[in-house]
Amino acid sequence: MPVEVVPYSSSWPEQFELIARELRRALATLSSARVEHVGSTSVPGLAAKPVLDIDVIVDGVEMQATVAAMGSIGYVHRGDLGVADREAFHAPDQSPRRNVYVCRAGTLSVRNHLAVRDVLRRRTDLRDEYAAVKLALAAEPDMDIDTYIAGKSAVLQKVLGESDLSEEERRQILLLNDPSAGDKGLSLRGNEGKLRSMELVAEPLNRYLGGDGIVQTDDPEVIALGAVLRSGRPDDVEFVRAAFEWVRDTVAHASDVGDARVTLSATAVLHDNVGLCYAKSHLLAAVLRSQGIPTGLCYQRLADETDGHVIHGLVAVHLNDTWHRQDPRGNKPGIDAQFSLDSERLAYVVDERRGEKDYQRLYVSAADEVVAALRAADNVLTCQLPTDLE
């Protein structure tokens, strides 16, 4: 289907205000709710597809109540359509045409929408450059929406380089819009220069080759799996990539598949083929160490659905004389962790404004808080996971 891009219309902000007024009335009892005009129709003077984009932004605790309030005025809930922390709706009418979403405040998706809008409103040179790209793409006779979105990625990275989004956040946005961007060599640089990786505080390298009762490097089954994955891959980088992808894709994440079994050690994960992020990391570390690859355990503190926090586990591998974090959690809609030595491609980007953080310590053994939580659990779907590390 052709992509339609038309000159800016002064009616768009007026149309938004009419819709927003109705939404604000319906959401009046929700203290965190705000209605934002986003997308190209929100930027004066910018050519756009003639469809309004509207984000209803709320705190996580009010997401469910907001969905219900939207239904009370005729909006039909469509689910998250594969995007975490965002709920899509069919409007009760299409006059004007519009996309309406309820979004959790502070997420990268919301911050991306607002950053692009705000930069383009103040930078008319970037606005006009962006418009020229959009019009050229739309003029192609065989243009489709996916190619159109990917084709805008380079200029949008330039726009976001003028925002307060970090390099890692911009990379996540780029790869979401255009998954092949890394292969194309599109620039991920903004005003700060080269991409940075997490700076880790490590112990002597040989400590990350040993094993224990959880990272079981000397277990025969772990050694056998390492040998199979190493076979035909004498190059360390290719072996590590294969082991990472095997654990990421073969071992199910317990929460994703609703499996309540508790696994902690590498062998338990290998036997049950399921585990939380911590357990999957323990298996990957054991396999890599068994083949001579120094591997440490890393942690992040992430905001959860209740506006609390939870500890997330991943690994770091020592290749080419430096440490590289990798996240074998497992992918799903909204999460796309990939093996990478050039820049981090993790499952989650930390947002310090939500109390999230990366722990700089590179652990030799599993964190005590993680071990205690899993050993006390009889159901990983309902157990109390750690919220911080000492």
Backbone torsions as a table, in degrees:
resi	resn	phi	psi	omega
1	MET	NA	131.2	179.7
2	PRO	-60.4	151.6	176.8
3	VAL	-96.6	124.9	-178.1
4	GLU	-97.5	119.7	174.2
5	VAL	-123.6	127.3	-174.7
6	VAL	-123.2	161.8	176.4
7	PRO	-61.0	156.3	179.7
8	TYR	-57.9	142.0	177.4
9	SER	-119.8	129.8	178.6
10	SER	-67.9	-10.5	178.6
11	SER	-77.1	-18.4	-175.3
12	TRP	-62.4	-48.7	177.8
13	PRO	-63.3	-32.5	177.3
14	GLU	-66.6	-43.2	178.0
15	GLN	-62.3	-41.4	178.3
16	PHE	-60.1	-44.3	-176.7
17	GLU	-63.3	-36.5	177.2
18	LEU	-63.5	-45.9	178.8
19	ILE	-67.0	-43.6	-177.0
20	ALA	-63.2	-36.1	179.9
21	ARG	-61.2	-43.4	178.5
22	GLU	-65.2	-42.5	-180.0
23	LEU	-64.6	-41.7	-178.8
24	ARG	-64.3	-36.0	176.6
25	ARG	-63.1	-43.7	-178.3
26	ALA	-68.0	-27.0	-175.1
27	LEU	-103.4	15.5	-171.8
28	ALA	-60.0	-28.4	-177.6
29	THR	-86.4	-3.4	-177.9
30	LEU	-99.9	109.7	-168.8
31	SER	-66.2	-27.4	-175.3
32	SER	-92.0	-9.6	-170.6
33	ALA	-70.4	134.6	169.4
34	ARG	-141.2	149.5	-175.5
35	VAL	-111.7	122.0	-175.0
36	GLU	-120.2	134.1	171.6
37	HIS	-84.6	117.5	-178.6
38	VAL	-125.9	-176.0	-179.0
39	GLY	77.1	178.9	-172.9
40	SER	-66.4	-28.8	179.9
41	THR	-69.1	-10.7	180.0
42	SER	-89.2	-2.4	-176.1
43	VAL	-109.2	110.7	-179.9
44	PRO	-55.0	131.0	177.0
45	GLY	87.1	-1.4	-176.5
46	LEU	-97.3	128.0	173.2
47	ALA	-62.3	146.4	-173.3
48	ALA	-157.4	162.6	165.3
49	LYS	-67.1	137.8	-173.6
50	PRO	-78.4	56.6	179.8
51	VAL	-137.3	124.3	178.0
52	LEU	-72.3	140.1	171.4
53	ASP	-111.1	125.0	-175.6
54	ILE	-129.2	124.3	175.1
55	ASP	-105.9	123.7	169.1
56	VAL	-96.0	110.3	-170.7
57	ILE	-104.7	125.4	-177.1
58	VAL	-139.9	159.6	172.2
59	ASP	-67.2	155.1	-176.3
60	GLY	-56.1	-36.4	-176.3
61	VAL	-69.1	-16.1	-178.0
62	GLU	-107.0	8.3	-178.5
63	MET	-60.1	-49.4	-175.5
64	GLN	-64.2	-42.6	179.3
65	ALA	-65.6	-33.5	179.1
66	THR	-68.9	-41.4	177.2
67	VAL	-59.0	-43.1	178.9
68	ALA	-64.3	-41.8	179.7
69	ALA	-63.8	-37.6	177.5
70	MET	-63.2	-39.9	178.3
71	GLY	-64.4	-29.2	-177.5
72	SER	-69.2	-17.9	178.4
73	ILE	-112.9	21.9	169.9
74	GLY	96.4	0.0	177.7
75	TYR	-78.1	132.2	-176.9
76	VAL	-97.3	122.0	-177.1
77	HIS	-72.9	130.1	-178.9
78	ARG	-109.1	2.5	-175.1
79	GLY	85.5	-170.6	-176.1
80	ASP	-88.1	-7.2	178.8
81	LEU	52.7	35.2	176.4
82	GLY	84.5	3.1	-179.9
83	VAL	-112.7	115.7	-177.8
84	ALA	-63.2	146.3	175.5
85	ASP	64.1	26.1	177.1
86	ARG	-145.1	129.9	179.3
87	GLU	-116.3	128.8	-176.3
88	ALA	-97.9	154.9	-177.7
89	PHE	-139.2	145.3	165.0
90	HIS	-87.0	127.0	177.4
91	ALA	-70.8	152.3	-179.6
92	PRO	-68.1	-15.1	175.8
93	ASP	-150.3	171.6	179.2
94	GLN	-121.4	39.6	176.0
95	SER	-129.6	92.2	5.5
96	PRO	-84.4	166.2	173.7
97	ARG	-65.6	135.9	-176.0
98	ARG	-158.8	150.9	169.3
99	ASN	-108.9	126.2	-177.5
100	VAL	-124.1	129.4	-179.0
101	TYR	-130.5	143.9	167.3
102	VAL	-98.4	123.2	-172.0
103	CYS	-124.6	142.2	176.0
104	ARG	-75.0	130.9	-178.0
105	ALA	-60.9	142.1	173.8
106	GLY	87.9	-7.6	-179.4
107	THR	-71.8	159.9	-179.1
108	LEU	-63.2	-35.6	179.4
109	SER	-60.6	-46.4	179.2
110	VAL	-64.9	-45.6	-178.4
111	ARG	-64.7	-33.2	175.2
112	ASN	-63.1	-50.3	179.8
113	HIS	-56.3	-47.3	-176.4
114	LEU	-70.3	-36.8	-179.1
115	ALA	-66.2	-45.7	179.3
116	VAL	-60.8	-47.3	179.4
117	ARG	-58.4	-48.9	-173.3
118	ASP	-68.8	-38.4	178.0
119	VAL	-66.1	-45.5	-177.6
120	LEU	-67.3	-29.6	177.2
121	ARG	-67.9	-31.5	-176.8
122	ARG	-99.5	-16.2	-178.3
123	ARG	-115.7	91.6	-177.7
124	THR	-66.1	-27.1	177.6
125	ASP	-65.9	-43.5	176.8
126	LEU	-69.7	-36.8	176.3
127	ARG	-57.1	-47.6	-177.1
128	ASP	-69.4	-36.0	176.6
129	GLU	-64.3	-43.2	178.4
130	TYR	-62.9	-42.9	179.0
131	ALA	-60.4	-42.4	-179.2
132	ALA	-62.2	-40.6	178.6
133	VAL	-64.9	-45.7	-179.5
134	LYS	-61.2	-45.0	-178.3
135	LEU	-66.5	-38.1	178.9
136	ALA	-66.0	-42.3	178.8
137	LEU	-64.0	-45.7	-177.8
138	ALA	-64.9	-24.7	-178.9
139	ALA	-75.9	-14.7	178.2
140	GLU	-67.1	129.9	-173.2
141	PRO	-64.9	-29.4	-176.9
142	ASP	-106.1	21.9	-176.6
143	MET	-66.4	138.0	173.4
144	ASP	-121.4	165.4	-171.1
145	ILE	-65.3	-37.9	-179.4
146	ASP	-65.5	-43.1	178.3
147	THR	-66.0	-37.9	177.8
148	TYR	-60.4	-46.9	-179.8
149	ILE	-63.1	-46.4	179.6
150	ALA	-63.2	-36.7	-177.3
151	GLY	-66.8	-20.1	178.9
152	LYS	-88.5	-6.2	-169.4
153	SER	-59.9	-43.5	-175.5
154	ALA	-63.2	-45.7	-178.6
155	VAL	-70.4	-32.5	177.1
156	LEU	-67.4	-34.0	175.0
157	GLN	-63.5	-36.4	176.8
158	LYS	-64.2	-41.5	178.0
159	VAL	-63.0	-48.1	-177.1
160	LEU	-68.5	-21.1	174.8
161	GLY	-64.1	-16.2	177.0
162	GLU	-96.4	4.4	-179.5
163	SER	-101.1	-176.3	178.3
164	ASP	-95.3	11.1	176.0
165	LEU	-70.5	143.1	-179.9
166	SER	-74.8	166.6	177.3
167	GLU	-59.5	-42.2	-179.4
168	GLU	-65.0	-39.0	177.7
169	GLU	-65.1	-40.1	177.8
170	ARG	-65.2	-35.7	177.5
171	ARG	-65.0	-42.4	178.0
172	GLN	-59.6	-42.3	179.9
173	ILE	-66.3	-42.9	179.3
174	LEU	-58.7	-46.8	-176.3
175	LEU	-72.8	-25.8	174.8
176	LEU	-69.2	-42.9	-179.9
177	ASN	-74.3	-33.8	-175.9
178	ASP	-145.0	88.2	-176.7
179	PRO	-57.5	-22.3	-179.2
180	SER	-89.6	7.5	-173.8
181	ALA	-59.4	-38.8	179.7
182	GLY	-61.8	-39.2	179.0
183	ASP	-69.1	-29.8	-179.5
184	LYS	-79.7	-13.8	-178.6
185	GLY	76.7	24.4	178.6
186	LEU	-63.2	142.0	-177.3
187	SER	-71.0	135.1	175.0
188	LEU	-108.6	16.1	-175.1
189	ARG	-92.0	141.7	173.1
190	GLY	-122.0	-144.0	-177.7
191	ASN	-71.7	-19.3	-174.4
192	GLU	-84.1	-15.9	-179.8
193	GLY	99.4	-138.1	-171.7
194	LYS	-70.4	155.2	175.6
195	LEU	-63.9	142.1	178.0
196	ARG	-110.0	147.8	172.3
197	SER	-104.0	166.5	-179.9
198	MET	-64.4	133.5	177.7
199	GLU	-88.2	116.0	-173.8
200	LEU	-103.2	147.9	176.2
201	VAL	-102.7	107.3	-170.8
202	ALA	-112.1	159.3	172.8
203	GLU	-91.5	178.9	177.7
204	PRO	-53.1	142.0	-169.5
205	LEU	-57.6	-38.0	-175.5
206	ASN	-65.2	-18.7	179.2
207	ARG	-68.5	-21.5	-178.0
208	TYR	-92.6	19.2	175.0
209	LEU	-114.2	-12.9	-177.5
210	GLY	-82.8	175.9	-179.5
211	GLY	-128.7	175.2	176.1
212	ASP	-154.2	-165.1	-177.0
213	GLY	-72.1	-9.4	179.3
214	ILE	-110.6	-49.5	174.4
215	VAL	-94.3	86.8	-166.5
216	GLN	-90.6	79.4	-175.4
217	THR	-69.2	-22.5	-176.8
218	ASP	-100.0	7.4	178.2
219	ASP	-71.7	134.3	-176.6
220	PRO	-58.0	-37.7	-179.1
221	GLU	-70.2	-37.2	176.5
222	VAL	-65.1	-45.3	179.4
223	ILE	-61.9	-40.2	180.0
224	ALA	-64.5	-42.2	178.6
225	LEU	-64.0	-42.4	177.8
226	GLY	-60.0	-40.6	-180.0
227	ALA	-65.8	-40.4	178.8
228	VAL	-63.5	-45.2	-179.0
229	LEU	-70.5	-28.6	178.1
230	ARG	-76.5	-27.2	-175.5
231	SER	-55.4	125.6	179.9
232	GLY	79.3	4.4	-179.0
233	ARG	-130.8	71.5	179.4
234	PRO	-65.4	-25.2	178.6
235	ASP	-73.2	127.3	-176.4
236	ASP	-60.0	-40.8	-177.2
237	VAL	-62.4	-44.6	-179.2
238	GLU	-67.6	-36.0	176.0
239	PHE	-64.4	-46.7	-179.4
240	VAL	-62.1	-41.9	177.5
241	ARG	-58.6	-46.1	-178.6
242	ALA	-63.6	-41.8	179.6
243	ALA	-67.0	-43.1	177.4
244	PHE	-58.0	-49.8	-177.3
245	GLU	-66.6	-32.7	178.6
246	TRP	-65.2	-49.7	-179.9
247	VAL	-65.5	-44.9	-179.4
248	ARG	-57.9	-44.7	-169.6
249	ASP	-97.6	-25.0	-175.5
250	THR	-91.5	-39.5	179.4
251	VAL	-87.4	122.0	-178.1
252	ALA	-72.5	144.9	171.3
253	HIS	-81.2	125.8	-171.2
254	ALA	-55.1	-43.1	-178.3
255	SER	-67.6	-36.4	-178.2
256	ASP	-66.1	-34.0	-176.1
257	VAL	-106.1	1.7	178.1
258	GLY	68.4	34.9	-178.6
259	ASP	-100.8	116.4	-172.8
260	ALA	-83.8	-5.3	-176.7
261	ARG	-61.7	141.6	-178.9
262	VAL	-94.8	120.7	172.8
263	THR	-126.2	141.4	-178.3
264	LEU	-131.0	-51.5	-176.5
265	SER	-80.9	162.6	179.5
266	ALA	-58.6	-43.0	-177.6
267	THR	-70.2	-34.7	177.5
268	ALA	-63.7	-41.3	177.6
269	VAL	-63.9	-41.6	-179.6
270	LEU	-64.3	-39.6	-179.0
271	HIS	-71.7	-44.6	-174.5
272	ASP	-90.1	-15.1	178.2
273	ASN	58.9	35.0	179.6
274	VAL	-156.5	153.9	176.3
275	GLY	175.8	162.3	170.8
276	LEU	-74.9	177.9	-178.1
277	CYS	-55.4	-39.5	-178.3
278	TYR	-61.9	-49.4	-175.9
279	ALA	-63.6	-41.3	177.8
280	LYS	-63.0	-37.6	177.9
281	SER	-66.3	-37.4	178.3
282	HIS	-62.3	-42.8	179.1
283	LEU	-64.8	-46.4	-179.0
284	LEU	-62.1	-42.4	178.8
285	ALA	-61.7	-42.2	-179.6
286	ALA	-63.8	-45.4	-179.5
287	VAL	-62.5	-45.4	-178.1
288	LEU	-67.9	-43.0	178.4
289	ARG	-63.3	-35.6	-179.6
290	SER	-62.6	-20.6	179.2
291	GLN	-108.9	19.2	172.0
292	GLY	83.8	17.0	179.2
293	ILE	-101.0	112.4	176.9
294	PRO	-58.3	126.8	-175.8
295	THR	-139.8	128.5	177.5
296	GLY	-113.1	167.6	178.6
297	LEU	-104.9	134.2	-177.7
298	CYS	-122.2	163.0	179.8
299	TYR	-142.4	151.3	171.4
300	GLN	-126.1	151.0	171.7
301	ARG	-106.3	116.5	-174.0
302	LEU	-117.8	149.5	173.7
303	ALA	-71.3	141.8	178.7
304	ASP	-107.4	-174.3	-173.7
305	GLU	-70.6	-14.4	-178.5
306	THR	-103.0	13.9	-176.6
307	ASP	67.4	17.1	168.0
308	GLY	-95.1	-155.5	-179.2
309	HIS	-138.2	158.9	177.7
310	VAL	-146.3	147.9	179.0
311	ILE	-84.9	135.2	177.8
312	HIS	-115.7	138.7	-177.0
313	GLY	-110.1	145.1	176.2
314	LEU	-152.5	-169.2	-177.9
315	VAL	-129.5	168.0	166.9
316	ALA	-132.5	137.4	-179.9
317	VAL	-114.4	146.9	-179.3
318	HIS	-100.3	106.6	179.6
319	LEU	-137.5	145.2	178.6
320	ASN	53.5	39.7	172.5
321	ASP	70.7	19.3	176.2
322	THR	-152.8	168.1	-180.0
323	TRP	-92.5	142.5	178.9
324	HIS	-134.2	120.7	176.5
325	ARG	-74.9	140.0	176.5
326	GLN	-137.1	145.3	-175.4
327	ASP	-120.5	103.5	-178.6
328	PRO	-87.3	19.3	-175.4
329	ARG	-49.4	-42.3	-172.7
330	GLY	113.6	136.1	-175.7
331	ASN	-92.6	157.5	175.7
332	LYS	-161.6	172.8	177.9
333	PRO	-52.5	126.2	-178.6
334	GLY	93.7	-10.4	178.0
335	ILE	-129.1	125.1	-177.2
336	ASP	-141.2	77.1	178.3
337	ALA	-86.0	133.3	-177.8
338	GLN	-131.9	152.9	173.1
339	PHE	-70.3	129.3	-179.5
340	SER	-157.3	137.5	174.0
341	LEU	-106.4	-15.4	-177.7
342	ASP	-80.4	-40.9	178.1
343	SER	-155.0	155.0	-176.8
344	GLU	-70.7	133.6	176.4
345	ARG	-127.7	70.2	-173.1
346	LEU	-90.2	170.6	179.0
347	ALA	-69.4	-32.8	-173.9
348	TYR	-133.8	141.2	172.5
349	VAL	-104.9	123.0	-176.4
350	VAL	-67.6	135.7	176.2
351	ASP	-116.3	101.4	-175.6
352	GLU	-62.2	-25.4	180.0
353	ARG	-67.4	-17.8	177.4
354	ARG	-101.7	14.4	-180.0
355	GLY	80.5	13.5	179.8
356	GLU	-85.1	157.7	177.3
357	LYS	-161.0	157.1	169.9
358	ASP	-96.6	130.7	174.7
359	TYR	-84.7	127.8	-176.6
360	GLN	-78.4	-21.9	-178.1
361	ARG	-66.7	133.8	175.2
362	LEU	-100.9	110.0	-172.5
363	TYR	-81.1	138.2	171.7
364	VAL	-77.8	-43.2	179.4
365	SER	-118.8	164.1	-179.7
366	ALA	-57.8	141.4	179.5
367	ALA	-59.3	139.7	-177.9
368	ASP	-56.1	-39.1	-177.4
369	GLU	-63.7	-36.8	178.4
370	VAL	-69.0	-46.4	-179.1
371	VAL	-61.1	-45.4	-178.9
372	ALA	-62.4	-41.9	-178.6
373	ALA	-64.4	-43.8	-177.1
374	LEU	-75.1	-34.1	178.0
375	ARG	-69.7	-26.1	178.3
376	ALA	-85.6	-7.8	-172.2
377	ALA	-91.4	147.4	168.8
378	ASP	-119.3	0.9	178.9
379	ASN	-156.0	110.9	-175.1
380	VAL	-73.0	-13.3	179.8
381	LEU	-81.7	-20.6	-176.8
382	THR	-122.4	-4.0	-175.3
383	CYS	-73.6	163.5	177.9
384	GLN	-85.4	109.6	179.6
385	LEU	-87.9	156.9	-178.1
386	PRO	-64.5	145.8	-178.5
387	THR	-107.8	-12.4	179.0
388	ASP	-162.3	162.6	176.9
389	LEU	-118.5	149.4	178.5
390	GLU	-68.6	NA	NA
